[in-house]
Amino acid sequence: MVITLGLISYLVYAVFDLTLPFIKDIIPFVIVSITGLLVYSGISYLVYSMDIYKGRIKLIVTACAWMFIHSIIPINELFYHDHILDIFIITIQILDIYVFMKFLLETEPKVVKTNRENYL
């Protein structure tokens, strides 16, 4: 576990060191993007871990796709612009929204709480 933590820390440092010269002018936008990514991922994880809803795997799939898309978009826009990558990002985004809407429309609580028992 210590080795894995060290390798991940080195990877984060190496990527940050490589991209810092390119993002000096847009640091506020990077902070807003990372904050949004962390908030969405955290809320999705909380809903998943609370084990309240049926079909919650759709929410984790959506969160993973969302993180993947929002980590590929800056690479596509800043470093390597390719039209095939644009088509891939748009396709994944459409499928991501579809799965998320399906989760929102079809999800039901595992245990239905009623207030009727409280009043009897």
Backbone hydrogen bonds in HBPLUS format (Angstrom, degrees):
<---DONOR---> <-ACCEPTOR-->    atom                        ^
c    i                          cat <-CA-CA->   ^        H-A-AA   ^      H-
h    n   atom  resd res      DA  || num        DHA   H-A  angle D-A-AA Bond
n    s   type  num  typ     dist DA aas  dist angle  dist       angle   num
A0005-LEU N   A0001-MET O   2.94 MM   4  6.12 162.0  1.97 146.9 151.8     1
A0006-GLY N   A0002-VAL O   2.90 MM   4  6.08 153.8  1.97 144.4 152.0     2
A0007-LEU N   A0003-ILE O   2.89 MM   4  6.15 156.3  1.95 150.4 156.5     3
A0008-ILE N   A0004-THR O   2.92 MM   4  6.12 162.0  1.95 153.6 158.4     4
A0009-SER N   A0005-LEU O   2.93 MM   4  6.03 157.1  1.98 144.0 150.8     5
A0010-TYR N   A0006-GLY O   2.93 MM   4  6.12 154.9  1.99 144.6 151.5     6
A0011-LEU N   A0007-LEU O   2.92 MM   4  6.12 153.7  1.99 144.5 151.8     7
A0012-VAL N   A0008-ILE O   2.95 MM   4  6.19 161.7  1.98 152.2 156.2     8
A0013-TYR N   A0009-SER O   2.96 MM   4  6.14 161.3  2.00 147.4 152.9     9
A0014-ALA N   A0010-TYR O   2.84 MM   4  6.01 160.5  1.88 149.7 155.1    10
A0015-VAL N   A0011-LEU O   2.98 MM   4  6.16 165.5  2.00 152.3 155.7    11
A0016-PHE N   A0012-VAL O   2.94 MM   4  6.02 163.5  1.97 148.5 153.9    12
A0017-ASP N   A0013-TYR O   2.82 MM   4  5.94 156.3  1.87 148.8 155.8    13
A0018-LEU N   A0014-ALA O   2.99 MM   4  6.16 148.6  2.09 142.9 150.8    14
A0019-THR N   A0015-VAL O   2.97 MM   4  6.13 153.0  2.05 150.8 157.8    15
A0020-LEU N   A0016-PHE O   2.97 MM   4  5.78 135.8  2.17 145.6 154.1    16
A0022-PHE N   A0019-THR O   3.02 MM   3  5.42 131.4  2.26 111.1 124.0    17
A0023-ILE N   A0019-THR O   3.15 MM   4  6.34 142.7  2.30 154.2 165.3    18
A0026-ILE N   A0023-ILE O   3.17 MM   3  5.20 136.7  2.37  98.7 110.6    19
A0030-VAL N   A0026-ILE O   3.10 MM   4  6.41 152.0  2.18 151.6 160.3    20
A0031-ILE N   A0027-ILE O   2.94 MM   4  6.16 158.4  1.99 155.9 161.0    21
A0032-VAL N   A0028-PRO O   3.01 MM   4  6.25 159.3  2.05 147.4 152.6    22
A0033-SER N   A0029-PHE O   2.94 MM   4  6.09 157.3  2.00 143.8 150.2    23
A0034-ILE N   A0030-VAL O   2.91 MM   4  6.08 163.6  1.93 151.4 155.6    24
A0035-THR N   A0031-ILE O   2.90 MM   4  5.99 156.0  1.96 145.7 152.8    25
A0036-GLY N   A0032-VAL O   3.00 MM   4  6.16 163.4  2.03 147.9 151.9    26
A0037-LEU N   A0033-SER O   3.00 MM   4  6.19 155.9  2.06 145.1 152.1    27
A0038-LEU N   A0034-ILE O   2.93 MM   4  6.14 158.9  1.98 149.2 154.2    28
A0039-VAL N   A0035-THR O   2.92 MM   4  6.11 161.2  1.96 153.8 158.9    29
A0040-TYR N   A0036-GLY O   3.03 MM   4  6.09 172.2  2.04 150.3 152.8    30
A0041-SER N   A0037-LEU O   3.04 MM   4  6.07 161.9  2.07 144.3 150.0    31
A0042-GLY N   A0038-LEU O   2.85 MM   4  5.88 156.3  1.91 143.4 150.5    32
A0043-ILE N   A0039-VAL O   2.95 MM   4  6.14 164.0  1.98 154.1 157.7    33
A0044-SER N   A0040-TYR O   2.99 MM   4  6.12 161.4  2.02 147.5 153.2    34
A0045-TYR N   A0041-SER O   2.92 MM   4  6.09 156.4  1.98 145.9 152.6    35
A0046-LEU N   A0042-GLY O   2.94 MM   4  6.17 155.7  2.00 146.5 153.1    36
A0047-VAL N   A0043-ILE O   3.00 MM   4  6.25 164.4  2.03 153.6 156.8    37
A0048-TYR N   A0044-SER O   2.95 MM   4  6.12 155.9  2.01 145.2 152.6    38
A0049-SER N   A0045-TYR O   2.76 MM   4  5.92 159.6  1.80 152.7 158.2    39
A0050-MET N   A0046-LEU O   2.98 MM   4  5.99 140.7  2.14 145.5 154.1    40
A0110-LYS N   A0052-ILE O   2.74 MM  58  5.73 163.1  1.77 169.4 164.8    41
A0054-LYS N   A0108-GLU O   3.01 MM  54  5.80 160.5  2.05 163.9 169.0    42
A0058-LYS N   A0055-GLY O   3.30 MM   3  6.04 154.9  2.37 115.3 120.3    43
A0059-LEU N   A0056-ARG O   3.09 MM   3  5.27 130.4  2.35  99.5 111.7    44
A0061-VAL N   A0057-ILE O   2.96 MM   4  6.23 159.2  2.00 150.7 156.6    45
A0062-THR N   A0058-LYS O   2.94 MM   4  6.10 157.1  2.00 143.3 149.7    46
A0063-ALA N   A0059-LEU O   2.93 MM   4  6.16 156.3  1.99 143.7 150.2    47
A0064-CYS N   A0060-ILE O   2.91 MM   4  6.10 159.8  1.95 150.3 155.3    48
A0065-ALA N   A0061-VAL O   2.95 MM   4  6.13 161.4  1.98 149.9 155.2    49
A0066-TRP N   A0062-THR O   2.85 MM   4  5.99 155.6  1.91 147.8 155.2    50
A0067-MET N   A0063-ALA O   2.93 MM   4  6.14 157.1  1.99 146.2 151.8    51
A0068-PHE N   A0064-CYS O   2.94 MM   4  6.14 157.9  1.99 146.0 152.5    52
A0069-ILE N   A0065-ALA O   2.87 MM   4  6.06 164.7  1.90 152.2 155.9    53
A0070-HIS N   A0066-TRP O   3.00 MM   4  6.12 166.8  2.02 148.9 152.8    54
A0071-SER N   A0067-MET O   3.04 MM   4  6.11 117.0  2.46 136.5 150.3    55
A0071-SER N   A0068-PHE O   3.27 MM   3  5.26 148.1  2.38  96.6 105.9    56
A0072-ILE N   A0068-PHE O   3.05 MM   4  6.24 133.9  2.27 142.2 154.1    57
A0072-ILE N   A0069-ILE O   3.15 MM   3  5.17 132.3  2.38  96.0 108.8    58
A0073-ILE N   A0069-ILE O   2.96 MM   4  6.12 153.8  2.03 155.9 162.1    59
A0076-ASN N   A0072-ILE O   2.92 MM   4  6.19 157.4  1.97 156.7 163.9    60
A0077-GLU N   A0073-ILE O   2.87 MM   4  6.07 156.0  1.92 155.4 162.2    61
A0078-LEU N   A0074-PRO O   2.81 MM   4  5.67 161.9  1.84 147.3 152.3    62
A0079-PHE N   A0075-ILE O   3.03 MM   4  5.23 147.0  2.15 126.4 136.7    63
A0080-TYR N   A0075-ILE O   2.94 MM   5  6.09 173.1  1.94 162.7 164.9    64
A0086-ASP N   A0082-ASP O   3.12 MM   4  6.51 143.8  2.26 139.9 150.3    65
A0087-ILE N   A0083-HIS O   3.04 MM   4  6.36 158.3  2.09 147.9 152.0    66
A0088-PHE N   A0084-ILE O   2.95 MM   4  6.22 156.6  2.01 147.6 154.4    67
A0089-ILE N   A0085-LEU O   2.89 MM   4  6.06 160.8  1.93 148.5 153.1    68
A0090-ILE N   A0086-ASP O   2.97 MM   4  6.17 165.8  1.99 152.9 156.6    69
A0091-THR N   A0087-ILE O   2.96 MM   4  6.06 159.0  2.01 146.7 152.7    70
A0092-ILE N   A0088-PHE O   2.99 MM   4  6.16 167.4  2.01 151.5 154.8    71
A0093-GLN N   A0089-ILE O   2.90 MM   4  6.03 153.3  1.97 145.5 153.7    72
A0094-ILE N   A0090-ILE O   2.97 MM   4  6.18 156.9  2.02 148.2 153.5    73
A0095-LEU N   A0091-THR O   3.02 MM   4  6.28 167.0  2.04 153.7 157.0    74
A0096-ASP N   A0092-ILE O   2.82 MM   4  5.92 149.6  1.91 144.3 153.6    75
A0097-ILE N   A0093-GLN O   2.95 MM   4  6.18 160.1  1.99 149.5 153.7    76
A0098-TYR N   A0094-ILE O   2.97 MM   4  6.17 155.8  2.03 147.0 154.2    77
A0099-VAL N   A0095-LEU O   2.97 MM   4  6.19 163.9  1.99 150.3 153.5    78
A0100-PHE N   A0096-ASP O   2.97 MM   4  6.15 158.7  2.02 148.0 154.5    79
A0101-MET N   A0097-ILE O   2.89 MM   4  6.04 162.6  1.92 150.2 154.8    80
A0102-LYS N   A0098-TYR O   2.91 MM   4  6.09 151.4  1.99 144.7 153.4    81
A0103-PHE N   A0099-VAL O   2.93 MM   4  6.18 150.1  2.02 143.5 151.2    82
A0104-LEU N   A0100-PHE O   2.95 MM   4  6.28 161.2  1.99 150.1 154.8    83
A0105-LEU N   A0101-MET O   2.90 MM   4  6.05 154.4  1.96 148.6 155.1    84
A0106-GLU N   A0102-LYS O   2.96 MM   4  5.86 158.1  2.01 147.4 152.9    85
A0107-THR N   A0103-PHE O   3.04 MM   4  5.48 135.2  2.25 143.5 148.3    86
A0118-ASN N   A0115-ASN O   3.13 MM   3  5.36 132.8  2.36 101.7 114.1    87
A0119-TYR N   A0116-ARG O   3.20 MM   3  5.49 142.9  2.35 104.3 113.8    88
